Amino acid sequence: MRALATELKKLFSNKIFLLIIAAVFVLNGYLIFRTANSGDAKPSDYKYIYSELEGLTDSEKLAVFDERINNSTQGLYDYNWELYYELANECYDIVNYKSYLENIETQAESMQSISIFANPDTFNYRNIVKTPSAYQSVQEVQPVFDVSQGIILATDNSYSDILIGFILLFAVLSVMISDREQGMSCLLFSLKRGRSYLLFTKLIALAITAFASVLLIYAENFIIAGGIYGLGDLSRPIQSLNGFIGCNLKISVFQYLIIYVFFKFFAVFAIGVVLSLIAVNTKNTVSFYGISAIILISEGVLYTVIHPLSVYSIFRYINLISFTKVNEIFCNYKNINFWEYPIPLIPTSIGTLLIIMLVCATLSAFLYAKKRNLEFRKIGFKFKIGKRNRMHSRLYYTLYKSLILQRGIFVIAAFIVIFAFVNESFIKKYDYVDVYYRYYTEQLEGEIDDETETFMMSEAQRFESLNAQAEELMQTSDVFSAELNDIQKQLAPSAGFYLLQERYEQIKNISNARIFYDTGYKRALGITGYDDDMKYALTAMLLCIFLVSPLIANDNKYRMKSVINSTASGNKSYIRRNILIACIYGLISALLWIIPYAVTISSYYGHDGLSGSVRSITDLIDFSLNLTLWQYILIICLLRIIAVIFSSLTMLWISSKCRNTTSAILINFAVFALPIIVYLLGAKIMVNVGFSPLLSVNVMLNCFSVVQIVMPIVIAVGIICLNKKIKNW
């Protein structure tokens, strides 16, 4: 117990850890509020409807919904009929729950007679036969229509899991790696209980931290969601919740919430145990991050790519990421295709989690007990026949230390793959208006002249004539006539033309203005609301963090400054070399961001009009300088390169103030990556926080604010003020 208390004290006495918990708690609450108010239907709309239905039976509530929907579609009332339609479907499923259960058996019997399902040696046939019996326990259950939005808001969100992941990661680093970073491993190994017992104690401390994190975050979720929507009657059957009509468990909502919290804890702790196993078997922190990232990203890709009905669906469901999606596991009865045999998802998931925790914990303890000092692990002799020792420059050895000893070359290789994956996942949404807009811009591409004006006038007159004909036909003939249908087809391109006409009227008097297809430029310049700049900035920052953080912090870990100061080159030369390498890493990160993204945008949208004025884009008409488009883009690229290099140098300064690589990575992550992650999770205000506006550039040029300049300075001053604390951490 004393060892456990020591591990917990070591973790929770860390002010950085407490700061992370406080930040996660505040951010999670903000995201809950934002999610609840982000849709067209507001929480007050739901509350108003539920208050109207209070005291009615479920059948009477369904009748009210039907009446309101019919009246709304006939124009008798002006209210959100889509919200009524959503709740009507939910109420209909609950009222007709008995019919739903009967249909399961009926469909199973009918599908067995269909040829494609009739083969008894297939998964489909065995699944059909097995499904009806799974619902025998809920035959007497009668769901109740009540508030579902509060429970769903509290339990069905990914950002809470991500935020818990931050706490878990810090806990793993503090509990599993900090001893090695501080050079305490050799001392601990020599103690009576410094092997397996110590490792199990660390895992128990990690479990307590994981459970406390889950309990804290989801208690906050339930409190906020209950205040916004209400949680309804917690004693009602779980089938009463929206989306859980297919659940085959005879439990109440309250019982499900208890199951939810414990299952979420098991899922989070299983990830923690896997990370602990990696931590035990890696020589340095960079390797730990790299292997952990590869495993978790691979699990995420499998969960995303594999279809639920695929023959490989077992890799989707038996998956560390899938285990955190508790609602998806429990909302419906599912069987996994295990080589043509159906196995139920819920008990399989629980059993797999227990196996993962048991195997990884046991393996971690065994390997930890067998470990030797990693710093002095191997002594050997190398014979070089016919070779001489070659002297290299000091810069060469610094690069060798970073790329080879600290595994920087593998980090770069891994991030090249990540950048390629990000580019492959680039999506251009289909928009028929943009299709016609592109057609017209390509027809009129080039400088604006008399021919352009003539075409615009004639096309406008043509659409005006077609609109007049369509209006006349609608008044005098059948709405579904062939002639009217033909005119409407001819009018389809008008949506794209009117968009171009509006742009033409705004730019025709601007010097060097040209017409070209500018949708790609609007996306790249952050005008159309895409987050491409911040997504790529996050990847570039993560690459810099993993490359730059170990440069000086790792030397501080081994107290190399006294040795470095005693050399002929001294400390100044050492700092200059690291600054140069940090600049190189910043440049590499920026180019891996800028060049592939430019190629991707060009392949999807083209790159015409580069010699035209930047004011040719309507949203940039008021730009102060009449630059050409290629000059404007070049300035943005140069500013991003400078911002990334400046960020890299700031990371190097933080690295020089930290005693080990772990603390340097965590602090750099909190300063440079966390604001971007929070922004991408939905907190759009974070684009003005920290180094984000400097990295984006778009946000500064499109909507400049003094805050965007002040915030990086404030953060830098804050870091300087915390200089002593960073040194001691």
N, C-alpha and C positions, 0 to 999 in steps of 0.2 A: 504493500500500500504506500509506503514511503517513496518508492521509486516512481509509482504512478502519480503521486501528488507532486513530485519534483518535475516530472515531464509536463504536467498540466500547468504548474506554476511557471515553468520556463516559457511555455507557449502564451499563456494569458497575461503574463507580466510584460510581454513585448508590446510597447506602445504602438508600433506600426500595425500589429495584428488587431489591436483594439480599434485603431483608426480605420482599418479595412472593414471590420464588422460594422462600425458606425456608418461608413460610406455606403456599404451594401444595403443596410437597413433603410437609409434615407432614399437611396436611388430606387430600391424595390417599391417603396411606397409611392414614389412619384410615378413610376411606370404603371402601377396598378390604376392610379387615378387617370393617367393619360389614356390607357387602354379602354377604361370604362366610358370615357367621354369622346373617343375618337370616331365612333360610328355615326351614321345618320340618326339613329334612334338614341336618345339620351336616357339615362337612368330615370329621370323624372317621368318620361313617357311610360316606361314599364310600371313604375309605381302608381301612376294615375289609372292605368288599365286594371291592375290588380285590385286597387281600392274599389273600382266600379263593380268588380265581380265578387267582392267579399260577401259571404253568406249564401252564395248560389251553389247548387250541385254541379258536378263536372258536366253533366248533360246539358244543364241550363247555361253554363258558361259557353259550351260549344255552340248552342243556339244563338247566343248573343254575338259571338264571333261571326257566324254565318250572316246574321242580319247586318252587322256593321260593314262587312266586306261587300255584300250586295249593294248596300246603300252608297258606299264609296265609289264603286265601279260605275254606278249610274249617275254620279255627280251630285248626290243629295247632301253629302257631307264633305267637308274639307279637313281630313286628318290623315295620318300615316297609315294607309290601309295595308302597306307591306308588313308593318309591325303586327297588325291584327292577323294577317295571313300567316306569319311565322308562328304566332302563339296558337292560332287555330289548328295548324298541323300538329303541334305538340299536344294540344288538348284532344284532338281526334285520336292520336295513337294511344293515349291513356284510356279514353272512353271505350275504345275497341280493342283493349289488350287481350281479352279472351279470344277474339277472332284472330288476333295475331298469332297466338299459340296454336290455334287450330290450323291455321294456314301453314305453319311449319311442318306439321305432320302430313297435311294434304300434299304440299309441294314435294316432300320427301318421297311419298308413295308414287306420285306422278312422274318424278324425275327418274326413278328406278326403271321405268318402262321405256325411257328414251335411250336410243342405241348408244349415244356417245357417253352415257353415264351407266350403262347396264353391265359393264365388265366388272365382275366382283373382285378382280385383282388390282384395281386401280384406287388411287387416293380419293377420287371423286365419289365413287360408289361407297367406299367405306365411310367417308365423311357424311354422306347423305344418310346412311343407315344409323350412324352414331349420334347425329345432331338431335333428333326428337327426344331421345331418352335423357339428354342433358337438361331438358326443361321440365322434367317431371317434378322437381322440387318446388317449382314456382307456379304450379297449376292453380293454387288457391290464393295467390297474391293478387291484390287489386291496387294498382298505382293510384295516386292522387295528384291532380293538377295543382301545382303550387309554384312558388318562385324558384326558378332554376339558375337564373343568371348569376346570382351571388356565388353559388358553389362552383359553377363553371369558371367564372372569373378568377376565383382563388386558386383553383387546381389546374387549370388548363392554360399554362403560359410557360414559354421556354426561357424567358429572361430570368425568372426566379432560379431555375436550374443552373443557368450560366453564372449568376451571382454567387450561388452556393459553391459552384466550382472554383471561384476565386478563393473563397475561404478555405476550401479543401486543399487547394494547391499550396497555399501558404502554410497550412498545417503540416502537410507532407514534407515541405522543405524544412520547416523548423524542427519537426520531430525526427525525421529520418536522415537529413543531410547536414544539419547545422553542426553536429558533433564532428563530422569528418572535415567540414569547412574550418572549424576552429582548432583542428589538430588534436582532438580529444580521443579519437578512435583507439589509438594504441594504448592509452591509459585505461579506457573502459574495457578493452578486451582482456586486460590482465586481472580484472576484478572477478570475484567469485561468481557473481550473477551478471557478468558483462557480456554474455552471449545471447542464447535463446531467450532466457528470462527477460533480459532487457528489451529484446526485439518485441516479444509479446506485450510487454508493458507499453511500449511505444504504440503498438497497434490498438491497444485498449484506449490509450489517450486519444488516438486518432478517431476511434469509434465514438467516444464521448463528444468530441468536437463536432463530428459529422451529425450526430443526433441533435445536439444543441443547435446547430446551424439550421437544420431542417425544421426543428420545432419553432425556432425564432422567426424565420422567414415566413413559414406558412401560418403561424399564429397571426402575424401581421397581415397576411393576405386575407385570412378569414375575418379579422376585425374590420379591415377597410371594406372588403366586399360586402360584409353584413351591413355596414353603415350606408353603403351606396345603394345596394339592391335589396338587402335582406337575405337571410338564408332559408326562410320558410320553416316548415315543420320538420325537424330533424328525425322524428320517429317514423316518417313515411317511408315506404319501400324505396329501394334504390332505383327501381324501374320508373319512379316518378320524375327523375332528373331527365332533362332534355338530352337525348343521345344515348341514354342507358336503357332504352326499352328492350334491347336484345340481351341484357345481362341475365345470366341464369343462376345468380346467387340469391338466396333468400335472406337478405340483410336489409337493415334500415340505412338511411342516409348517414346517420351518426356513426353506425358501425363501419360504414364504408370510409368515412373520414379518418377513423382510427387506423383502418387497414391501409389507407392511402399514405398516412404519415410514416408508418413502419415500413411499408414497401419502398417508399421513396428513400428512407434511411438506408435500407439494405442496398438499393441501387447505388446511392452515393458512396456508401462505405465500400462496396465492391470495386468501384473505380479507384477509391483511395488505396485499397489493398493492392490492386494492380500497379498503381503508381509507386507504392512502397517497394514492391518486388523489383521494379525497374531501378529505384533509387539504391537499393542494396547492391545491385549488380552493375552499376555504372561507375566509372572512375572519376568523372567530373560532372558538374552541373549542366554544362552544355549538352553532353551526351544524354543526360536524364531528360532534358527538355526535348531534344530531338527525337528520341525513341518514344517518349510519351506522346508527342505531337503526331508521329507517324501512326501509332496504334489508334488514338482517338479519332484522327481524321479518317483513317481507313474504316473504322466502325461507323462513322458518320456517313461516309460515301455508300457503304453497303446498305445502311438503313434508308438512305435517300433513293438510291438507284434501283434496288431490287423491288419488284412489284409484289404486293401481298399474296397474289395467287400464283407466283412463279414457283417452279420446282425447287428453286434455291431460296425459298422464303424463310427457311430455317436460319439462314445467315442474316436475315432482316430482323427476325423476332428474338433469336438468341444472340443478343447484341447489347453491349454496354450502353449505347445511346438509347436503344429501344426500351431498356429496362426503366429509364427515367420517365418514359411516357406512360404513366400509370393509368390515366383515363383510357388510353387506347387499348390497354391490356384488359381492363375490366368492363368496358362499356358494352361489349358483345361477346357471345360465346364464339371462340375461334379454335380451330384445330390446325396444327402445323403439319405440313407435308414432310414427314420423316421417311424418305425413301418408300413412298406409296402407302405409308401407314399414318393415319391421323392421330396426333397426340395433342391433348388439350393444352392451350397456351398458358393458362394461369398456373396450374401446378408445375408445369415444365419450367416456367420463368422462376418461380420460387425455388425449385430444386436446383436450377442452374446457378442462381445467385448464391445459394448456400455452398455449392461445390466450389465456385470461384473463390469465395471468401476463405473456405477451409484450405483448399489447395495452395492458393497464393500465400496465405499466412504461414502455413506449415513450411512451404518451400522457402519463404523469406527467412524464417527462423533457422532452417537447416543451413542455408547458404551463408547467413550472417555468422552462424557459429563456426563455420569452416573458413571464414575469411582470414586473410593475413593483412598486414599493413599495406594499404594501396600505394603509399608513397615510396615504399622500399620493397616492392613485391618481387622483383626479379634481379638476380645478379648473374651476369654471364660474361663470356669473352667472345669477341669478334675478331676473326683473323682476316686481314686484308692482304691478299697475295698480289703483288705487283701494283699496289695502289698506295698513294700518298695521301696524308691528311691535307685537305684543301681548305685554305682560309677564305672565308666569305665576309662580306660587308656586314656591319651591325644591323642594317635594315633587313638584310636577308635573314638573319637569325630571329629578328623580331617577327617577320612574316612567317617564318617556319614555326615559331612558337604559337602564333595565332591560328594558322591554317592547319597545321599538323598536330601539334601537341594539344591544342584546345579544340580540335575537330572543326575548325572554321570552314575547311573545304567541304565537309559534309553538310554543314549548314547552308552554304551557298548552293550546293547541288540540290538540296531539299527545297530551297525556296525558288529555284529556277523551275522545278516541277510545280510548286504551288502557284507561281505566276502563270505558268502555262495552263494550269487547271482553272484559274480565275478567268483567263482569256477564253478558254473553251466554254465556260459557263455563261459567257456574255450573251444576253438575250435582246433581240430587237422585236418588240411587240408589234403585231400586225395592226395597222390602222388604215382603213380604206381611204380616209380623208388625206392622209400623208401620201398614199399611193398616187392619188390624182394630183396632189400638190407637187410631187416629184416629177410627174409627167409634164406639167405645165412649166416648171422651172427649167427642165431640160430642153423644152421646146424654145424657150426664150433666153437661154443661157448667154450671158455676155453683157456688154454695156447697154444702157437704156438709150434708145434712139426713137426716131419717128416710127419706124417699123414696129417696135415694141408697143408704142401707144396705139397704133392702128389695130394691132391684134387684140389688145386688151379691150378696146371699145367694141370691136365686132363680136368678140366672144361674150361680152357683157350683154349686148343687144340680143344675141342668140338665146342666151339663158332667160332673159326677160321675156322674150317671145314665147319660149317653151313654158314658162311659168304661167303666162296668161292663157295659153291653150289648155294647160292642165286644170287651171281654176275654172275655166268655162266648161270643160268636159265633166268635172265633178258636180257642177250645178245642173247640167242638162242630161247626163247619161249615167249608166251604171258605174259604180265606183270600181268594179272589177273588170271593166271593159278592156279589150286587147289594145285599143288605141291609147287609152290612158296609161296602161302598163308600159307601152313602148315609149311614150313621152317621159315617164318617170325614169326609165333606163337611160334616156338621153340626158336627163337632168342630174344623174348620179355624179358626174365629174364636177358639178358646180360647187360642191363643198370644198374641193381643193382649189378651184379657181378663185372663189371669193377670198380664201385665205391669201392667195398670191396677190389679188387685187388690193387688199388692205395693205400689204407690204409695199406694193408698187406705189401707192398713193403717198406713203410715208417717206420713201427713199428716192423718189424720182428727181428731186432737186438737190441731192447731196453729191458733192464732187467725188468722182471715181466710183460711184455706186454701181453695182452690178447685180444682175439676177443670177442666182445659182441655187442649187439644192442645199439648204442650210440646216436641215434637221439634225444631221450628225454633229455639226459645229455647236448647235444649241445644247445638245446633250453633253458634249465634251466640255463646254464652257459653263456647265451647271445652270443653264437657263430653264430647262424643261423639268427640273425637279429630280433628276437621277442622282444617285449617290456614288457614281463611279469614282469621283476624285477621292472620296474618303475611304472607299473600299481598297483602292490601290495604295493610298497613303498608309493604311493600317498594315498591309503586307510589307511595305517598304520599311516602316518603323520597326516591325517585329524582326526583320532581317538585320537592321542596324543594332537592335537591342542585343540579339544573340551573338553578333560579331564583336561589338565594341565593348560591351559590359565586362568581359573577362580580361581585357587588355592589361589594365593596371591592377584591378581588384585581385586578380589571381596572384600577382607578385606581392601584393600587400598581405595576402594570406600567409605566404612563406617568409614575410618580413625581409624582402629582398632590397629594400631601399638602402640599408647600410652597405650592402655589397655594391649596389649600383653607384652610390656616391663615392666609393673608394676607387672606382675605375678611372682610367685616363679620360674617357669621354664625359663621365659624370652624369648628374641628374638632368641637366639641360638638354643634352643630346638625347637622352632616353625619352624625355617628354616630347622633343621635336619629332622623333621617329614615330611615336604613338599618335601624335597629332596628324602626321602625314598618312599613316595607315587608316586612322579614323576618317579622314577626308576621302581616301580611296574607297573605303567601304560605303560612305555616304553617296559617292558618285555612282558606284555600282548599283546600289539600291535604287537611286533615282532613275538611272537608265533602264533598269529592269522594269520600272513602273512606266516610264514615258514612252519608250520605243515600242514595246509590244501593244500598248493601248492605242498608240497612234496608228499602227498597222491594222489593228482590229476595227477601229472606227472607220478607217479608210476602206476596208474590205466590205463593210456593211452599208456605209452611207456615201462613199466616194470622197473626193478631195478637190472638187472643182471650186473656182472662185477665189483661190488663195491670193491672187494679185489684186483683187477688188478691195474696196474700203471695208473696214470692220463695221462701219455704220450701215452697211448693206443688210446687216442682220437687225431686224426691227427692235429687238430688245436692247441693242447697243447703239441706237441712234444718238443718244445724248452723251456718248463717250467723249471725253474732253479732247482727245487727240485723234485726228483723222489718219490713223495708221492703216496700212494694208493688213489684210487678215493674217498673212503669214508672219508679219512683224509682231502682231498682237499675240499670236500663238507662241512665237519664239520667246517673247518676254515672259509669258506664263511658264514655259518650260525652264527658262533660266532661273526664274524666281523659285520654282519648285526644287531645282537642283541645289540652289543656295540654301533653301529652307531645310532640305534633307541633310546637307553637309553641316549646317549649323546645329541641327538636332543631334547629329552624330558626335560633334565636338562637345556638346552639352552632356551627352551620355558618357563621353570619355572623362569629363570633369567629375561627374558623379561617381564613375568607376574609381577614380583616383582617391575619392574620399571614403570608400567602402573597404571593409576589412576582408571581404570574400566575394566571390562571384555571385552567390545566391542573393545577397543583399543588393548588389549592383543591378542585377536583372530585375528584381522585384521593384526597386525604386524607379528604374527607367521605364518599366512596364506601367507603373501607376501614373507617371508623368506624361508619357508619350502615347501609349497604346490605349489605356483605359478610357480617356475622354472620347476617342474615336469609336471604341466599342459601344460605349453608352449612347453616342449619337446614332450609330447604326441600329441599336435596339429601339430607337424611337424618340429619344430626348434630343430634339432638333436644336435646342438652345446650346448644346455642347459644341456645336460647330464654331462658336465664338470663344471657347475655353481653351486655355493652354496654347499649344503650338498648332492646333487644328487649322485656324485661319491662315497661318503662314504656309502650311503644307497644301491646303486646298487652293489658295490664291483666288479661285473663282469667287468665293464668298466675299473677299476683300474688294475685288473689282466690281462685282455686281451690286453689293450692298455694304459699302464701307462703314465701319463704326470704330470710334476711338477705343472701344472696349477690346477690339481684336488686336490692337497694338499693346494696350496696357496689360492684358492678361498674361502674355508670356513674360513680361518684365516683372509682374507681381510674383509669378511662379519662380522665376530665377532668384529674386530677392528672398523669397521664402526658403528656397533651398540653401541659399547662402547663410540665412539666419539659423537654419537647422544644421549647419556644417558640423558642429561638434557632435550632435546627436547621430548624424549619419556616420561619422568616424567611429563612434562607439558601438554602432549596431553590427 
